[in-house]
Amino acid sequence: MQRPIIGIPCDIKTVGKLPFHAVGEKYIKAAVGGAGGVALLIPALGDESPIEDILEIVDGILLPGSLSNVEPHRYGGAASRPGTLHDPARDATTLPLIMQLVEAGVPLLGICRGFQEINVAFGGELFQHVQEEEGKRDHREPEVDDVEAMYAPAHAVRLTEGSLMKRWLGQEEVMVNSLHQQGIKRLAGALEAEAVADDGLVEAYRVRDAKNFAFAVQWHPEWKYESNPVSQAIFSAFGDACRARRARRDR
């Protein structure tokens, strides 16, 4: 059987004086090595994105993290502070795509920004600065030069009763890294919490009545996925769903 094709939407990055479509290498490697797929980068073309053609081509979509934030007008939030990095072309590409993916039963995995995008697409809201909210911890990455320290385990999350993660891992809680400032303010009604931090912030969820795998995490399981049992469980489940879709399409 052909390996499943896993689409990864790009960010718009300025290199020199020109815009480039780009995806972090760690997401590509996790889609290939962790989920067992063939990575296909999807440009952020916004309204010009051929969504119907994308749905025909891919066997799954991985929504990666990014330094940019979802524009707050997408979820009714207050205007961003000056200097906040946004990527309106990515928003205009992924937010319409998410709903059609779920409706079509295409496996979907969201990571960090992708986690936030799915919540917004389903009508949820975001905190723009979690660390400034009463009772919330500082979820931002440590100010260190060492990338290993940046992605080191930062705090525990509790796995909810009946969650997919609890079934995969057989544990009550797991340790995760933490490199985000935005977070879930209000979880969309169609989403079911899978893991919650000790400050009450939702860190993982699934789309409750999805026809196929539709799951997202706030942390970064793609980082050294091959040596992390939690990451392996997530990418294995995602890859299995993508392979099952590929098999159905090959009949």
VOGU-3710 file (C-alpha; in Angstrom, 3 decimals, decimal comma):
1> mqrpiigipc> 0,000/0,000/0,000  1,187/3,509/-0,780  2,218/5,481/2,293  -0,434/8,023/3,294  -0,033/11,591/2,097  0,017/14,002/5,033  -0,542/17,640/4,150  1,136/20,321/6,263  -0,069/23,918/5,784  2,715/26,476/5,493
11> diktvgklpf> 3,390/29,791/7,198  4,338/32,899/5,256  7,903/33,834/6,226  9,815/36,842/4,948  13,302/35,848/3,771  15,279/38,855/2,693  12,664/41,064/1,056  10,380/38,357/-0,300  7,653/36,107/1,187  8,296/32,365/1,323
21> havgekyika> 5,961/29,477/2,218  7,623/27,435/4,949  7,152/24,639/7,518  9,495/23,774/10,376  11,577/20,693/9,666  10,602/18,994/12,923  6,954/18,787/11,807  7,930/17,284/8,465  10,155/14,697/10,131  7,436/13,745/12,616
31> avggaggval> 4,872/13,350/9,815  7,279/11,057/7,958  9,018/9,191/10,780  6,370/9,352/13,487  3,178/8,961/11,462  4,749/7,024/8,571  3,482/9,364/5,880  4,678/11,259/2,845  4,772/14,956/3,719  3,131/17,378/1,295
41> lipalgdesp> 3,503/21,084/2,041  0,381/23,148/1,394  1,000/26,812/0,525  -0,880/29,481/2,449  -2,902/30,895/-0,443  -5,908/31,998/1,587  -9,022/32,424/-0,530  -7,143/31,010/-3,520  -6,516/27,666/-1,795  -8,022/24,801/-3,813
51> iedileivdg> -9,675/23,172/-0,796  -11,651/20,567/-2,750  -8,490/19,428/-4,540  -6,565/19,281/-1,255  -9,271/17,049/0,238  -8,939/14,713/-2,741  -5,161/14,464/-2,463  -4,401/14,093/1,247  -4,928/11,214/3,667  -4,415/13,453/6,671
61> illpgslsnv> -3,510/16,995/7,705  -1,021/18,083/10,350  -1,515/21,696/11,476  1,900/22,782/12,791  2,941/25,322/15,374  4,261/28,754/14,483  5,632/31,945/16,015  2,597/33,792/14,664  -0,742/34,156/16,457  -4,246/33,709/15,079
71> ephryggaas> -5,646/37,172/14,407  -7,999/38,065/17,291  -10,821/39,290/15,059  -11,226/35,618/14,103  -12,548/34,829/17,600  -13,926/38,175/18,739  -10,860/39,099/20,789  -9,465/42,545/21,510  -6,925/44,017/19,093  -3,421/42,603/19,466
81> rpgtlhdpar> -0,639/44,584/21,064  1,751/46,401/18,703  4,459/44,109/17,406  2,389/40,898/17,633  3,254/38,565/14,768  0,305/37,465/12,664  -0,064/35,409/9,498  -3,412/36,334/7,899  -2,721/34,177/4,844  -2,343/31,106/7,043
91> dattlplimq> -5,520/31,970/8,963  -7,404/32,346/5,685  -6,063/28,976/4,524  -6,431/26,775/7,593  -9,613/28,032/9,255  -11,918/27,221/6,292  -9,975/24,018/5,603  -10,434/22,656/9,154  -14,214/22,452/8,996  -14,179/20,747/5,600
101> lveagvpllg> -11,544/18,246/6,751  -13,637/17,192/9,725  -16,808/17,020/7,642  -15,028/14,883/5,028  -13,537/12,565/7,663  -9,908/13,417/6,844  -7,654/12,688/9,865  -6,516/15,898/11,538  -3,760/16,584/14,083  -3,213/20,092/15,460
111> icrgfqeinv> -0,082/21,201/17,306  0,317/24,501/19,207  -0,945/27,112/16,706  -2,831/24,300/14,996  -4,463/23,475/18,346  -5,572/27,092/18,646  -6,763/27,222/15,025  -9,101/24,253/15,418  -10,664/25,787/18,528  -11,194/29,082/16,679
121> afggelfqhv> -12,577/27,342/13,584  -15,221/25,662/15,769  -16,159/28,930/17,486  -13,946/28,892/20,576  -11,961/31,772/22,078  -8,305/32,306/22,990  -6,330/34,067/25,690  -3,706/36,223/24,030  -1,439/36,326/27,107  -2,141/33,344/29,357
131> qeeegkrdhr> 0,517/34,358/31,898  -1,421/37,539/32,675  -4,655/35,732/33,543  -5,445/35,288/37,231  -4,607/31,791/38,437  -2,768/30,777/35,261  0,879/29,759/35,164  3,427/31,189/32,725  3,346/28,763/29,797  5,979/30,549/27,731
141> epevddveam> 9,287/28,923/26,861  12,210/29,616/29,202  14,513/32,446/28,140  17,522/30,262/27,361  19,758/29,854/24,330  19,831/26,060/24,592  17,106/24,566/22,373  17,165/21,352/24,411  16,231/23,335/27,515  13,487/25,167/25,595
151> yapahavrlt> 11,759/21,891/24,737  12,409/20,164/28,065  9,390/18,892/30,072  7,862/21,890/31,849  4,733/20,727/33,681  2,279/17,871/34,060  -1,132/17,577/32,425  -3,948/15,453/33,814  -5,592/13,095/31,329  -9,380/13,278/31,511
161> egslmkrwlg> -11,563/10,261/32,193  -12,500/8,509/28,955  -9,852/10,352/26,942  -8,049/8,830/23,976  -4,731/9,644/25,605  -5,610/7,743/28,758  -6,555/4,753/26,600  -3,319/4,975/24,591  -1,004/5,439/27,570  -2,778/3,908/30,565
171> qeevmvnslh> -1,678/6,864/32,723  -3,364/9,528/34,825  -0,963/12,311/33,853  2,033/13,015/31,633  4,773/15,640/31,485  4,810/18,035/28,525  6,922/20,900/27,220  5,475/24,409/27,109  6,296/27,125/24,545  3,120/29,148/24,130
181> qqgikrlaga> 1,588/32,442/25,195  -1,859/32,062/23,656  -4,186/29,418/25,071  -7,773/28,249/25,314  -10,053/30,836/26,913  -13,261/29,039/25,925  -13,240/25,561/24,447  -15,598/25,283/21,475  -18,737/23,262/22,170  -17,856/20,581/19,617
191> leaeavaddg> -14,545/19,837/21,353  -13,895/17,507/24,304  -10,960/18,145/26,658  -8,376/15,351/26,713  -5,733/16,857/29,003  -5,722/19,790/31,434  -2,824/21,587/33,142  -2,793/22,145/36,905  -3,984/25,743/36,359  -7,077/24,532/34,495
201> lveayrvrda> -5,827/25,382/31,005  -6,956/22,845/28,379  -3,840/21,321/26,803  -5,352/18,658/24,521  -8,772/17,942/23,028  -10,576/15,908/20,396  -13,448/16,812/18,100  -16,265/14,984/19,884  -18,372/13,630/17,004  -15,762/13,602/14,254
211> knfafavqwh> -16,036/10,892/11,591  -12,314/10,204/11,944  -9,265/11,089/14,036  -9,457/14,813/14,933  -7,149/15,622/17,823  -4,942/18,500/18,978  -2,372/19,334/21,639  -0,993/22,634/22,918  2,526/21,316/23,478  5,094/20,105/20,929
221> pewkyesnpv> 5,052/16,298/20,522  7,024/16,590/17,273  10,175/17,523/19,213  12,286/14,333/19,464  9,106/12,288/18,954  11,130/9,109/18,518  12,253/9,081/22,166  9,021/10,257/23,823  6,308/7,638/24,514  3,555/10,293/24,613
231> sqaifsafgd> 4,615/11,661/21,238  4,888/8,163/19,814  1,331/7,359/20,920  -0,053/10,548/19,316  1,735/10,143/15,995  1,053/6,415/15,880  -2,687/6,966/16,289  -2,646/9,751/13,699  -0,619/7,609/11,277  -2,972/4,630/11,737
241> acrarrarrd> -5,953/6,839/10,850  -4,146/8,190/7,778  -3,225/4,667/6,639  -6,811/3,500/7,081  -8,029/6,355/4,898  -5,371/5,533/2,300  -6,465/1,886/2,283  -10,103/2,847/1,733  -9,124/5,124/-1,135  -6,989/2,400/-2,742
251> r> -9,859/-0,124/-2,921
//
